[in-house]
Amino acid sequence: MSTLFVTATGTEIGKTLVTAALCHELQAAGRPVRALKPVLSGYDPADLNESDPGVLLASLGEAVTEETVAAITPWRFAVPLSPDMAAAREGRRLDLAAIVAFCRAAEGDPLLIEGIGGAMVPLDDDHTVLDWIAELAAPALVVAGSYLGTISHTLTTLAAIRGRGVAVAGLVISESPESPVPLSETAETINRHAGPLPTILVPRLSAGPAPWRAAPPIARPLGLLGK
């Protein structure tokens, strides 16, 4: 693995948990790994430990400070809206070229990049997260929920990603609070229509500190640790 981009079918699906679980699993196997969360909205500096970059830093065993958060998440916005809207509230504008350059500067070691929102979330007036992924030419790991409607959302996301020529490394189905059917049924239906791809099922994990420690293996099923 060189670079893997973790995206999703929407917001609050489980990207951060999955990225943190991957960091934890790879480190436990003695593999070096780095993680970035370049863009974040809904950021409150008073809640560093609970922020997405705070969770990623904790999963890597690194200190969570304003400096370390800024190092992996340089574009932070206070309002919990899409990046383009959150930036506009602060009189700012995201620059896709700058975001891509930041990610490329971190390449070299195995690198996980966590996106923001879903794959089609706007970054600015002209670009979406999918444009970001395509510019990096990195394979995408798609995180989906198990709520009613997720099958359509997931198939649409997969089609959009593949339509841009981006490789799909795998699919993680993270159990939503209200799942109408077992995770296995959701996965079976998605794979029947999208074609077989590595699919990992992540059940609801107990609330509390570091729930990513209890996640099932993700790296190995994706082939990141060999067979």
N, C-alpha and C positions, 0 to 999 in steps of 0.2 A: 504494500500500500504506500502510495506517495501522498496524494491528497484525496479526501472524501468530503463531499458537500452534503450536509444533513439538512434536508428541506422537509416540507410537510404539505398536507392538503389544506391546511388552514392554521389559525392561531390557537394557542392553548391546547395543542394536541399531544405534546410530549417530546418535542425536539430536544429540549435541554436535558431531560431525564435520560433519553437515549444516548445523547452525546457524552454525558457524564458517565453512563454505564460503560460505554465503549472505552473511554479513558481509563476507567478503573480496571476493566478486564484486560486491556492491553498491558497496563503497568504491572498487574498481578502476574502476567505471563512473562515479565521481563523485557517487554518491548518498549522502546522509546515512543513517545507520542506527545504531540502538541495540540492545542485547541485554540480556536479563535471564535469570537462572537462579534464580528466587526460592527454591526449596526444593532442598536437597541432602542426601543421606545418604551415609555412607561418607567423610566429610570428614576429612582429615588436614592440619592447618596446616603440617606439615613438607613437604608436597608441593604447595605453592601452584601452581607452574607446570603440574603435571600434572592438577590438579583441573579439573572442568568449567568453573567460572567463569574459572579461569586461562587455559584454552584460548580461551574466548570473548574475554577481554580482549586476548590476544595477536593474535587475528584482527582485532580493531579497532585494533591498533597502540597499545594503552594499556598502561601499566605494570601489572605484576602484584604487588600488595602486599596485606597483610592488610586495609588500608582499602578498596582498590578492589574486592577480592573481596567484602567485607562490603556494599559499596554495591549490588552487583547480586545478591548471594545472602545475604539477611539471615537466612534460616532454614537453619542448617547443623547437621547431626547426625553424630556419630562412627560409629555402627554402620551398616553397609551393609544396611539392611532397608527395608521399605516405610516411608513417612514417619510413619504413625501408630505403628508399632512402634518405629521409631528414636527418635521423640519421647518415647514412653512410657519407654524405657530411661533417659532423662535427666530423668524427672519433668516433662515438658513436654507441651503439646498444641497442635497447629496450629489456627489460627483462619482459616477460609476467608474471612470478611469482611475480615480484615486483609490477607491475601494479595491478594485482588482489589483492595483499595484501594491497595496498593503498586503493583500493575501499572497501574492507572488513573492514578495520579499521574505515571507515566512516559510516558503517551500524549501525542501531539502531533507528535513526529517519527516517521518510520518505526521501528517497534519489533518486534523478534523476542523472543518469550517461549518459552524452552525449559522444558518440563514435567519431570516426574520419573517414571521408569519408564514403564509403559504407560498408556493412556487410562483404564483402570479401576482403577488402583492407588489404594488408600484413602489419603486425607489425614488423616482423623480417624474417629471412630466413625460419622459420618453422611454423609460426603462423599468423592467420588473426584476424580481429576484431571479427569474429564469434567464434573463439576459446576463446577469452576473455569473450564473453557473456556466452558461454557454461560453462566455468570455474566458473563463478559467479552464474550460475543457476538462473539468473534473467529473468523475462519475458521481451520480446522486443517490443518496440513500433517502427513500421517501418514508416519512412517518405518517401514519393514518390513524384515525380513531375507530371505534366500533359502534358509534351512535347510528341511529336511523338516518340514512342518507349518505353514509360514508362510502358505500360501494360506487355510487355515481361520482362523488367527489374524487375518490381515489383513481378510478378509471380515467376521468378527465385529466387529472394531474399527470398520470403516467403517459397518456397520449400526448399531452402538451410537451412534456420533457423529451419524449422520444421523437416527436416531430421536429425538434430543434437539433436532432442528432446527438443528444446527450445520452450517455450510457446510464442505465439504471442498475446500480450495484445490488439493490435489494429493497425489500419492503418490510417495515416494522409496523405491526398493528398493535397499538397501545390501547388497552381496554378503557373505554369511556365510562363515566359514572353510571350511565343508563345504556346497557347493551341489549338490544332486542333478541339477539341470538348468541350462541357461543362463538368465541373468537375463531374457532376452526371452521365454522360454517361461513363466516365472512371471508376468511382467507380462501376457502375453496371456490367461492363464487367469483372473487376478484381474479384469482389465478385462471379460472376457466375462461374468462373473457380477455384478460391481459396477457395470457401465456404464462408458463411456469417461470418463476423467478425466486431467488432465495427469499423466504418469508419467515419472519420471526414474530412470535406472539408474546406480548408482554402483558401479563394480567395486572389488575390493580394492585399496587404495592402499598404496604402499610404507611400511614402518615407518620411523619417524624423526621429527624435529621438523616440526611444521606440515604434516601430510599433507593438510589441508584445502586447501592451496594447489594441489594437483594434482587436485582434484575436478572433474568435468565441470560445465558450466554448469547451474545449478539455478534461479537467479532468472529468467533470460530465458524458459525453457520454462513457468514459472509465470505469465508475463505481468507480472512485477515490473519489467521494464526495457523494456516495450513489445514490439512484434512485430519 
